[in-house]
Amino acid sequence: MRDHVFTISFLATLLCPLAALAQEGDAEAGATVFKKCAICHVADTDKNKVGPSLNHLFGRKAGTHPDFSYSSAMKEAGEGGLVWDEAALRDYLHNPKAKVKGTKMAFAGMKKDDEITNLIAYLKQFSQ
């Protein structure tokens, strides 16, 4: 019995860091996912395209990137307290129109959690 407890404890020690990495996402895979977004957005510069730049997105109040013409819905969401963190972005990416009713973003949303996790890891590189 003692050997089993040791084995389980040992395996848990090995696997916990792997679980943490899985939740962090894969930025390289996220770069591939970002290609869906790159039609309208950039992440590596502060220049806006059809959509606002996603550079330094995390911690930014919604609807506030300079020189971008946001919908009134997105501005109101920011004024109402929406700040882009992982949870808010995850919800938005799943269903943008449900998260911010009236957003002018035409993207229907991402259904795969792993793609969103990887995209978030990719975008975090540009928020430091």
For each residue, the residues with C-beta under 8 A, 3 or more apart:
1: 4 5
2: 5 6
3: 6 7
4: 1 7 8
5: 1 2 8 9
6: 2 3 9 10
7: 3 4 10 11
8: 4 5 11 12
9: 5 6 12 13
10: 6 7 13 14
11: 7 8 14 15
12: 8 9 15 16
13: 9 10 16
14: 10 11 17 18
15: 11 12 18 19
16: 12 13 19 20
17: 14 20 21
18: 14 15 21 22
19: 15 16 22 23
20: 16 17 23 24
21: 17 18 24
22: 18 19
23: 19 20 117
24: 20 21 117 121
25: 29 30 114 117 118 119 120 121 122
26: 29 30 118 121
27: 30 31 118 121 122 124 125
28: 31 32 122
29: 25 26 32 33 118 121 122
30: 25 26 27 33 34 118 119 120 121 122 123
31: 27 28 34 35 122
32: 28 29 35 118
33: 29 30 36 37 110 115 116 118 119 122
34: 30 31 37 38 43 119 122 123
35: 31 32 38
36: 33 39 107 110
37: 33 34 40 41 43 51 54 107 119
38: 34 35 41 42
39: 36 50
40: 37 49 50 51 105 107
41: 37 38 49 50 51 52 53 54
42: 38 45 47 48 49 53 54 55
43: 34 37 53 54 55 57 122 123 125 126
44: 55 126
45: 42 53 55
46: 53 55 56 65 66
47: 42 53
48: 42 51 52 53 65 67 68
49: 40 41 42 53
50: 39 40 41
51: 37 40 41 48 68 105
52: 41 48 65 68 70
53: 41 42 43 45 46 47 48 49 65 68
54: 37 41 42 43 57 123 126
55: 42 43 44 45 46 126 127
56: 46 59 60 126 127
57: 43 54 60 84 89 123 126 127
58: 84 85 86 89 123 124 127
59: 56 83 84 85 127
60: 56 57 64 65 83 84
61: 64 78 82 83 84
62: 74 75 77 78 82 83 84 88 100
63: 70 71 74 75 76 77 78 79 82
64: 60 61 78
65: 46 48 52 53 60 68 70
66: 46
67: 48
68: 48 51 52 53 65
69:
70: 52 63 65 74 75 104
71: 63 74 75 102 103 104
72: 75 76 102
73: 76 77 100 101 102 103 104
74: 62 63 70 71 77 78 100 102 103 104
75: 62 63 70 71 72 78 79
76: 63 72 73 79 80
77: 62 63 73 74 80 82 99 100
78: 61 62 63 64 74 75 81 82 83
79: 63 75 76
80: 76 77
81: 78
82: 61 62 63 77 78 88 100
83: 59 60 61 62 78 88
84: 57 58 59 60 61 62 88 89
85: 58 59 88 89
86: 58 89 90 120
87: 90 91
88: 62 82 83 84 85 91 92 99
89: 57 58 84 85 86 92 93 120 123
90: 86 87 93 94 116 120
91: 87 88 94 95 98 99
92: 88 89 95 96 99 100
93: 89 90 96 109 110 116 119
94: 90 91 98 99 109 110 111 116
95: 91 92 98 99 109
96: 92 93 99 100 103 105 107 108 109
97: 100 101 103 105 109
98: 91 94 95 101
99: 77 88 91 92 94 95 96 103
100: 62 73 74 77 82 92 96 97 103
101: 73 97 98
102: 71 72 73 74
103: 71 73 74 96 97 99 100
104: 70 71 73 74
105: 40 51 96 97
106:
107: 36 37 40 96
108: 96
109: 93 94 95 96 97
110: 33 36 93 94 115 116 119
111: 94
112: 115 116
113: 116 117
114: 25 117 118
115: 33 110 112 118 119
116: 33 90 93 94 110 112 113 119 120
117: 23 24 25 113 114 120 121
118: 25 26 27 29 30 32 33 114 115 121 122
119: 25 30 33 34 37 93 110 115 116 122 123
120: 25 30 86 89 90 116 117 123 124
121: 24 25 26 27 29 30 117 118 124 125
122: 25 27 28 29 30 31 33 34 43 118 119 125
123: 30 34 43 54 57 58 89 119 120 126 127
124: 27 58 120 121 127 128
125: 27 43 121 122 128
126: 43 44 54 55 56 57 123
127: 55 56 57 58 59 123 124
128: 124 125
